[in-house]
Amino acid sequence: DTLQHVKDSKHIVVYHKGRYFKVWLYHDGRLLKPREIEQQMQRILDDDSEPQAGEEKLAALTAGDRVPWAKARQAYFSRGKNKQSLDAVEKAAFFVTLDDIEQGYRKGDPVRSLDAYAKSLIHGRCYDRWFDKTFTLIVFKNGRMGLNAEHSWADAPIVGHLWENVMATEYLELGYSEDGHCKGDTNQNIPIPTKLQWEIPEVCQEVIERSLSTAIALADDVDFYSFFFDAFGKGLIKKAKTSPDAFVQLALQLAHYRDMGKFSLTYEASMTRLFREGRTETVRSCTVESCNFVRTMEDPTESNENKLKFFRLAAAKHQHLYRLAMTGAGIDRHLFCLYVVSKYLAVDSPFLKEVLSEPWRLSTSQTPQQHIDLKKNPEMLSCGGGFGPVADDGYGVSYIILGENSIHFHVSSKISCSETDSHRFGKNIQKAMVDIMGLFNLSKNCTK
């Protein structure tokens, strides 16, 4: 695999009901206006043509194992109209799926609706997202939207920043007319979207089906729980004179111990954007101090005062580790660098082999809320982003601290693992958050 940069892409590719359409974003030397883009999407929705043979599930090649996709690419997509169409997809600014199902938060069924929404964004049907693209923008039938982002080119805060800009621009600047259309006029001079042409032989269709089976087995094994925690948020945590991130991380340690009965190596992503082309460093959130705090919390003979003392020590250690990670003084990227050098020099290192093979059974990440003011614009609430578990017997936890009064969590694990359960762990997180806040004299505020 290679990471490719297309400097100036002037089109997108849209997937709808098994067909691929190329849509130009420019006309007369300018970007299309919102109403003109809507017009192009409507043209695609009104197109009732059938998918070509093998076209509908083609993107499953990007969802399955990499080797069959590489071989199929060489054999069936390296010449002729297939190469032209594949180039159109790969050189598009991004990929768009007009999904023909409805998703989104439903007040009547908040838990299952959010879980289904998240699972649809993370994998869909495994053939209606182009997983090799920078991101797939997914628009559901009822107008709800989301992104499926490929991780190698950027980390969650970059995608989150993009999404906040999209929401702010749409909501605060563009808006809609009273009849629900984008503001502005249609333009019949814009060329209609063109259908991509494919000639996919039966032997390639069999490869597509095998890739789809592999992907579906992975997707069906993802146990996802997405929930809104509104007992309190960073407002009350700051009144407790502690870092919101340290608070959440210690709650995760307590919840994980209650859930699994043991401590696990924990990954928390920290940004290293202070450095040019900096990406991430690891904060190893499970520390001696955090373990001491958890054991103290679980000991009924310990006083509140002692529990609070151990909490303060663990929170201070966490903040110290976070600062080290941000400023280039973490350990995991240095270990990775040593690993790369050892491979280059063909030096076998038992030490590196051991430390790099340890599984991250609790992998965590915070999506930062960056410039949207939820006090002024509460309608622009976002669930943040989530990801799958890193270890087969572990949890993936992503969270976004939303304004002063709420936090949204995404918890993932594998259904095939008998030890893990995303909903159970989610309930443990909620209880741990409230229990820790109960150590402070502010507990009367967390009654929800």
C-alpha positions, 0 to 999 in steps of 0.5 A, a space after each residue: 500500500 502507498 499513501 497518494 496525494 492528489 494535488 488538485 482534484 476537481 470531482 467526487 465519486 458518488 455511490 447510490 444503489 449499486 452505481 458509481 457516478 462521477 460528479 464535477 465540482 467545478 463549472 465555468 472555472 468556479 466551485 459549484 454552489 450548494 443548490 447546484 450540488 443538490 441538483 446534481 445529487 437529485 439527478 443521481 437519485 432520479 437515475 433508475 438504471 441498474 448496476 452493471 455486472 459486479 458493480 454493486 459490491 465492487 467496493 468490498 475489495 477495499 474491505 477484505 484482505 489486502 492481497 486479494 485486492 492487490 492481485 485483482 487490481 493488477 489482473 482486472 483494473 490495470 487497463 481499459 475502462 476498468 482502469 479509467 473508472 478506478 482512476 476516477 474513484 481514486 483521484 476523486 476529492 473524496 467518496 460519497 455514499 447516498 445511503 438508501 436506509 435511514 439512520 440517526 438518533 431516535 428519542 424513542 429508542 436512543 440506545 439501539 438507534 445510536 448503536 446502529 448509526 455508529 455501526 453503519 458509519 464504521 462499516 455499512 454493508 461492507 460494499 457501500 463505502 470505499 475504504 481506501 479513500 481519505 474518507 467516505 461521506 455518508 448521507 442517509 435517506 433521512 438527511 443524517 450524515 457522517 464520515 468513515 475515515 481511513 486512518 493512515 493519512 490523519 488522526 481523529 482531531 483532523 477529521 473532527 476539525 473538518 466536520 466542525 467546519 462542515 457543520 458550522 458552515 452549513 448551519 451558520 452560513 448557508 442554510 436552506 430555503 423554506 421549502 427545504 432546498 439549498 438557497 440559490 438557483 439551479 443551473 441546467 448548463 452543468 453537465 449531468 453526472 456520468 456513470 462510471 463504466 465497468 467490465 467485471 468478469 465472473 472470476 473477478 466477481 468471485 474475488 469480490 464475493 470472497 472479500 465481502 464474506 471476509 469483511 462481513 465476518 469482521 463487521 458482524 463481530 463488532 459489538 458497538 455501544 454509543 451513549 450520551 452521558 449527561 449526569 455532568 460534564 467538564 463544568 463540574 469536573 473543573 469545579 473539582 479542580 481536576 483535568 477532564 481528560 484525567 477524570 475520564 481516563 481514571 473512570 475508564 480504569 475503574 470501569 475496566 477493573 470492575 468489568 474484567 477484574 484485572 488491569 490491562 495495558 492501556 493506550 491513550 492517543 496524544 497529539 504531537 502537533 507541536 512538531 512538524 508532521 507530528 502525529 500521535 504519541 501514546 499515554 500509557 494511562 494504566 499506571 502504578 498510581 491509577 491502580 492504587 486509586 482503583 484498589 482504594 476505590 474498591 476497598 469498602 474500609 477506605 475513607 473518602 478522604 483517602 480515596 480522594 488523595 489517591 485520585 489526586 495522585 493518579 490524576 497528577 501522574 496522568 497529566 504529567 504523562 500527557 505533557 511528556 507525550 505531547 512534547 516528544 518525551 513519550 516512549 512508544 514512538 521512540 520504541 517504534 523508531 528503534 524497531 524500524 532501525 532494528 529491521 533496517 540493520 537486521 538486528 534481532 531484539 528480544 526486548 523490542 519483540 516483547 514490548 511491541 507484542 504486548 496487546 492494548 486491551 484498552 485502547 482509548 482516544 478523545 475527539 476534541 471539541 474545537 471551535 463550536 460553541 454549544 452554549 450559543 448553538 446547542 443544535 450543532 451537537 456531535 457524537 464525535 467519532 469511534 473505532 473498533 477494538 485493537 485487541 480481539 479480547 479488548 475494548 476500544 473507547 472513544 469519547 468527546 467532551 461536549 460543552 460543560 454538561 455532557 460527554 459522549 462515549 463510543 465503546 467497541 469490542 468483539 462479539 466473538 470474545 466471551 469476556 467482553 461486552 460493550 454495553 456492560 462496559 458502557 454501564 460500568 463507565 457511567 457508574 464509575 464516572 458518578 462514583 468518582 464524582 461522589 468523592 467530592 462535595 459536588 455530588 449533589 449536582 450529579 443526580 441524573 
